[in-house]
Every structure is written in structure tokens, then in C-alpha cells.
């Protein structure tokens, strides 16, 4: 159910297992990103920083944060499509469903 994946209702045990596996696979793929892009993705989505906070923290232009986020997701989506389209859908829901900016 898409509502469960997007954070609507309490997920079932099965959904928790799938989410855990997807998050582990995403982590492996994030590790394959270029260093700066990897750091930006982690700051925004694992540490919960706003783009401006990440820019200040890394002493980068805000446009660099946005550009790196966009290119990082492009790379991640390409890697995920090669693995499994269902995983790509889960990632889209996990990251873009909860996106603040």
C-alpha cells in the first residue's frame, strides 16, 4: 500500500522488513557516489539538515548543494533501475515522499 510506504499508517512487519532491506541497499549505493555528493545526500537525508544548513556546514554555495542532490539522485536512480524497478519505486517514496524542499 502506497500510503503505508509514504508514512500514512503503521507499517506491517512485512513492510518493515522490506523497508529495512531497501534502506540497506540504498546505503550501499550511496557509498558508491562521488565523495562530496555522498556527504551532501547523507547530511540532507540521514542527518535531516536543510540545504542551507548543509551549505554552511560544508562551506559550499547553496546551488552546489541543490546541484549535487539532483545529480546524486540521478546516479542513485540509474543504479537502482539496474537492480530492480520495485526497489526504485520504494526509494522514490522513501525520499521524495518526505521531501521538504
C-alpha positions, 0 to 999 in steps of 0.5 A, a space after each residue: 500500500 502506497 500510503 503505508 510506504 509514504 508514512 500514512 499508517 503503521 507499517 506491517 512487519 512485512 513492510 518493515 522488513 522490506 523497508 529495512 532491506 531497501 534502506 540497506 541497499 540504498 546505503 550501499 549505493 550511496 557509498 558508491 557516489 562521488 565523495 562530496 555528493 555522498 556527504 551532501 545526500 547523507 547530511 540532507 537525508 540521514 542527518 535531516 539538515 536543510 540545504 542551507 544548513 548543509 551549505 554552511 556546514 560544508 562551506 559550499 554555495 547553496 546551488 552546489 548543494 541543490 546541484 549535487 542532490 539532483 545529480 546524486 539522485 540521478 546516479 542513485 536512480 540509474 543504479 537502482 533501475 539496474 537492480 530492480 524497478 520495485 526497489 526504485 519505486 520504494 526509494 522514490 517514496 522513501 525520499 521524495 515522499 518526505 521531501 521538504 524542499 
